Amino acid sequence: MPKVTTINVNGLRAAARKGYREWLAATDADVVCLQEVRAEPHQLPDDVRAPEGWHTVYAPAAAKGRAGVAVLTRREPDQVRIGFGAEEFEDSGRYAEVDLPGMTVASLYLPSGDVGTERQAQKERFMSAFLPYLRDLRERAAADGREVLVCGDWNIAHQEADLKNWRGNRRNSGFLPEEREWLSRVFDPSDGGYEDVVRALHPDVPGPYSWWSYRGRAFDNDSGWRIDYVVATPGLAGRAIKAVVERAASHEERWSDHAPVSVDFVA
């Protein structure tokens, strides 16, 4: 699998009208993971629901117009799984995974939160359930001689380098100490056992950011967050040779408030 891209589309129907179709037609990615689709497959135009040359897997949310993830692959998946076994989140449209030769690829949309609200409590419950699943997935894959790739919007900036205004966000969801510690556990070789592929290829630099608020001039000032991650088991992470955030040339050319994050791997 030479190239994978992850992108929170911020509503696939809207993104399709703004430039997603053209982007997908031009990409040379072999796998594309989408988040925040916000539509059931039957609500999508035919060419968006089942684009030519792609096999598509959708996991819509039971809550209409919310969440939703998808995985697009050039090759037909060997197996498909929706959800990760946590009853509360089984139909929440936040996780889907497919098996391809030698690897499992997943699209993740981790909940966003708001300190002091039920949304934050839900995010914390999701995180508590998801980390054990990630460990189990890695162990099962290793037993089968497979690698794992979990791509998506994790809604957490891990380090100070991962958001422009880190000082002003230390008490806000997405950069809370406990959230960052949880993500550190995902990347701990003795715990989650995964690697942050983009950071490994771009050490000691700000960003590269992947989300900018539509408010103010965040995009023009590159006042962004790096919350879209390509996370892999070590064997696969070691084969990553290039990571790029496909940042739009201008605010007007954006078709989402996120930008596609693409990683090239050697076979």
DADA-V126703 format. One record per pair of residues at least 24 apart in sequence whose ideal C-beta (glycine too) atoms are under 7 Angstrom apart, sorted by the first residue. I is the first residue (numbers start at 0). J is the second residue. D is the distance in Angstrom with one decimal. If there is no record, write none. Layout:
{{I J D} {I J D}}
//
This chain:
{{0 29 5.1} {0 30 6.2} {0 99 6.6} {0 102 6.7} {0 264 6.1} {1 29 6.0} {1 263 6.0} {1 264 5.9} {1 266 6.5} {2 27 6.2} {2 28 4.7} {2 29 5.4} {2 261 6.3} {2 262 7.0} {2 263 5.0} {3 28 6.2} {3 29 6.8} {3 30 4.5} {3 104 7.0} {3 148 6.4} {3 150 6.2} {3 229 6.5} {3 262 5.6} {4 28 4.2} {4 31 5.0} {4 259 5.0} {4 260 6.7} {4 261 4.3} {5 32 4.4} {5 150 3.7} {5 151 5.6} {5 227 5.7} {5 229 6.1} {5 260 5.2} {6 33 6.2} {6 255 6.6} {6 257 6.0} {6 259 4.2} {7 34 4.3} {7 35 4.9} {7 152 4.4} {7 227 6.4} {7 255 6.3} {7 257 4.0} {8 33 5.4} {8 35 6.1} {8 36 6.4} {8 255 5.2} {9 35 5.5} {9 255 4.3} {9 256 5.3} {9 257 6.5} {10 35 6.7} {10 37 4.5} {11 36 4.6} {11 37 6.6} {11 38 5.6} {11 43 6.3} {11 47 6.5} {12 38 5.6} {12 43 6.6} {14 254 4.8} {14 255 5.4} {15 44 6.6} {15 47 4.7} {17 254 3.7} {18 254 3.7} {19 254 5.3} {20 46 6.9} {20 47 6.7} {22 254 6.9} {23 50 5.9} {28 261 6.3} {29 73 5.0} {30 70 6.9} {30 71 6.9} {30 72 5.2} {30 104 5.5} {31 71 4.2} {32 70 5.6} {32 106 3.6} {32 150 4.2} {32 151 5.9} {33 68 6.3} {33 69 4.2} {33 106 6.4} {34 68 5.2} {34 106 6.3} {34 108 3.9} {34 151 5.2} {34 152 4.6} {35 66 6.4} {35 67 6.6} {35 108 6.1} {36 67 3.4} {36 68 6.5} {36 69 5.5} {37 64 5.3} {37 65 6.5} {37 67 5.5} {38 67 6.5} {56 95 5.7} {56 97 5.8} {58 92 5.4} {58 94 6.8} {58 95 3.9} {59 92 5.1} {60 90 6.9} {60 91 5.5} {60 92 3.0} {61 90 4.2} {65 92 6.9} {66 91 6.0} {66 92 3.8} {66 93 5.6} {66 108 5.7} {67 92 4.1} {68 92 6.1} {68 93 6.4} {68 94 6.6} {68 95 5.1} {68 106 4.3} {68 108 5.2} {69 95 7.0} {69 106 6.4} {70 95 5.6} {70 97 5.2} {70 104 6.4} {70 106 5.0} {72 97 6.3} {72 99 6.5} {74 99 6.2} {83 129 6.4} {83 132 4.4} {84 132 6.3} {85 128 4.0} {87 124 6.6} {88 125 5.9} {101 145 5.9} {101 146 6.4} {102 145 5.6} {102 146 4.4} {102 147 6.7} {102 148 6.1} {102 235 6.6} {103 136 6.9} {103 140 5.8} {103 145 6.1} {103 147 5.0} {104 148 4.7} {105 149 4.6} {105 150 6.9} {106 150 6.0} {106 151 5.3} {107 149 5.6} {107 150 7.0} {107 151 3.5} {107 153 6.7} {108 151 5.7} {108 152 5.3} {109 152 6.6} {109 153 4.9} {109 154 4.8} {110 154 6.7} {111 154 4.7} {111 172 6.7} {112 172 3.6} {113 172 5.6} {114 170 6.7} {114 171 6.6} {114 172 5.4} {119 172 5.7} {126 181 5.2} {130 181 6.9} {130 184 6.3} {130 185 6.5} {130 191 6.2} {133 185 6.4} {133 191 5.4} {133 193 6.7} {134 191 6.2} {134 192 6.9} {137 192 5.2} {137 193 6.9} {137 232 5.7} {140 232 6.8} {146 231 6.7} {146 232 4.9} {146 234 5.3} {146 235 3.8} {147 231 6.7} {147 232 4.7} {148 229 6.9} {148 231 5.0} {148 235 6.1} {149 230 4.6} {150 229 5.1} {151 227 6.9} {152 226 6.0} {152 227 5.3} {152 257 6.9} {153 182 7.0} {153 226 5.8} {153 228 5.1} {154 226 5.5} {155 179 6.6} {155 182 5.1} {155 226 6.3} {156 224 5.1} {156 225 6.1} {156 226 5.8} {157 182 4.8} {157 195 7.0} {160 204 6.8} {160 205 5.4} {161 224 6.7} {161 225 4.1} {162 224 4.4} {162 225 6.8} {163 208 7.0} {163 221 6.8} {163 222 4.3} {163 223 6.0} {164 222 6.2} {173 224 6.9} {173 226 6.7} {185 230 6.9} {192 232 7.0} {193 230 4.8} {193 231 6.5} {193 232 6.2} {194 230 7.0} {194 231 5.8} {194 233 5.8} {194 236 3.8} {195 228 6.1} {195 230 6.3} {196 229 4.5} {196 230 6.8} {196 231 5.3} {196 236 5.2} {196 239 4.8} {196 242 6.2} {196 262 5.5} {197 228 6.7} {197 229 5.8} {197 242 4.4} {197 260 6.5} {197 262 6.9} {199 236 6.5} {200 239 6.1} {200 242 4.4} {201 242 6.4} {207 244 4.4} {208 244 7.0} {209 244 5.3} {209 257 5.7} {209 258 5.4} {209 260 5.3} {210 256 6.1} {210 257 4.8} {211 256 6.4} {212 256 6.9} {213 256 5.5} {218 250 5.0} {218 253 6.9} {219 250 6.1} {227 257 6.0} {227 260 4.8} {229 260 6.2} {229 262 4.8} {235 264 6.8} {238 264 4.6} {238 265 5.0} {239 264 5.4} {240 264 6.8} {240 265 5.6}}
//
